[in-house]
Each structure stands twice: as structure tokens, then as C-alpha cells.
Amino acid sequence: MRLIQICIISLLAVLSPAQALTFHGADGSSLVNLENSGITYKDSGVTTKFETILKNHGANLARIRIWTSTSNSQYSLDYGLALAKRAVAAGMTLLIDLHYSDTWADPGHQAIPSGWPTTLSGLNTQIYTYTNSLVKAFAAQGTPIQYIQIGNEINDGMLWPVGRISVNGYSPLSQLLHSAANGVRDASSTTKIMVHLANGWDANAISSFYNQIFIPGEFATGDFDILGFSFYPFYGTGATYSALKSSLQAMVTKFGKDIMVVETDWPAACSGVTLSDTAITVSPAGQSTWVAGIRTVLQALSGGHGVGIVYWEPGWVGNAGLGSSCAVGILPFLSIV
């Protein structure tokens, strides 16, 4: 059995509710799989449920990814429902992250789930039915969804190749997003819909997406409520606070909608990679500094539209890189003991 000891000072620095943002969140989607492998967590020497530790030290939003797989080890709906019960019992708001794939969906991977149609008309029906049923399932077990992502990092679309922008333009994706949004709206009048893009700092790419995704009779500005972005230091030296602020403020000015940074992290150890902010130390203290900078950017957005940060997989032991080439990305306040 492996134990994880929480460093409380760093945890407080990242998730403190005293800050002006509404949501201080963590994506702990891997939690049950980790527990099933024998990992447990400690807070001040006492073994405690991970979601309880997060809540006790300031987290109030739980992000949970769901794949279309039917395997609990692959983030199935049943897996997500069970994890949602735990998060809600701990007092957290839910942000459900739909990948619309049997596996990871990101800017380089957006595969149509096995067994789903491969025509645009068939996928429009399928994504509506799937999304509508999923939202109802969460409500039926007493854990209604407050926020839902209709896709994960969909910069080049989703449900490839049908909904891939670089192959078929914006219209297929626009239709699919409209169908997914209708599935949510028809299941719940209170669930807020998020569109999630990677590289929130890249103003040109973000603006290009939003300048073309709205098509009459297809996806409309009224089909979503909140903009979500990823902001990582690993994938380009342009990922600076100033670039993020400029990009996000442009979106606030354009739409007047709320914004969250729903994926971020910073390494505790890293070599052989160039990070986007060389002034921040590669250390647990640097992790807190990185998040504090994002918080400052969000707080500065006009109209109070910067509403939250979600730290990606802060307790994923045994997955050192966590999607980057850094050696240790366990985030941001954990150390193995």
C-alpha cells in the first residue's frame, strides 16, 4: 500500500477559498482506479478520503471525465456516477467533462466511439441521445450536474473524422455541438454548458475558432454558458500570463460570458523541457506560484467573469509525467511518503 501525505501549507496556497474566485477545483478522475491499486492518502498523518482532504483545504469543485467506454477502469458512466456521489457528499460542485470517445480526447485525438454511427446525421442523433441520457442519470441519483463540458479540448473538432475542422470545416462540428447542447437543455434547465479549448493563451487560434463556429441553424451563442480553457507551461513558450490575459479578456469582451481555466499544472521536477515561465522554480513552491498567477489573470477579467481554476489530477500517483515530458508532475501539493 502506498501512502500520500498532503503538504497543507502548499494546498492552502492553491485552493484557499479566501480568494475572490468562485471555484477552486481539482480533476480527480483517476481517484477510484488509484484506490483500487492500493493507494491511500493522509492529511496530517491521518488516512482520509482524498475528496475530503481537498474539500477541507479549500476545493469546492470536482471535475470528472467520462469516456464512452463501459469499463470502470476506463472512466465509464457508472464510474463517473459513483465518483460524483463522493464529490457531492464532500460538499463539492460538479463539472462533468465529456470526451465523446472511448479514450483520451485532446487536440490530437478525437476518435468516434466504437459502436457509434460514422455519418453526420447518425452522430447528431447519437450525441443528443447520449448527452441527454447522461445528464438525466446524474440527476436521478441525486447528483445533478452544475457544469458540463460538451467535448474536451476541441480546437480541431471532435468525433473525427466527421467533426474534424481541418478535414470538413466548421459546419459538422457546429451541428454536433448544437445537438449536444440540446441534449443538455432538454434534460436540465439548470446545467450550464461549457465549450473547452486547449491553449487558452493562443489568442489567434481561440479567436479563429469562435469567429467561425457559430452558423445559422447550427451552434449559437445561446447554446453555451461558459468558456473553458487549458493552460499548461509545457506545450509552447507562448503560454505566458500576459498572453492568457489578453486572450481571455478578448473572449469576455466578445461574449460577456464567464471563464474557467479547467486544466493546468506545474512540475515539481523536470529536465530536458522548456517551460513557458523560466522565472518560476520547478518545485512544489513553484506549483503554487504558477496557480497564483493564473488566479491573478482571472481576477483581472472585466465584469468578474473569471470564475475558477481546476488543477488537473493532483493525486495521480504512478503517472509521473501527467501528459508532459517532465519527470514529476504530481500536483501541486503532494509528496510520496
Salt bridges, closest charged atoms under 4 A:
ASP27 OD2 - ARG63 NH1 2.84
ASP27 OD1 - ARG65 NH1 3.61
GLU35 OE1 - ARG86 NH1 2.74
ASP43 OD2 - HIS57 NE2 2.80
GLU51 OE1 - ARG86 NH2 2.89
ASP97 OD2 - ARG63 NH2 3.09
ASP97 OD2 - HIS99 NE2 3.12
ASP106 OD1 - HIS109 ND1 2.75
ASP156 OD2 - ARG164 NE 2.76
ASP223 OD2 - HIS178 ND1 2.75
ASP225 OD2 - ARG185 NH1 2.99
ASP258 OD1 - HIS305 ND1 2.74
GLU263 OE2 - ARG63 NH2 3.06
GLU313 OE2 - ARG65 NH2 2.84
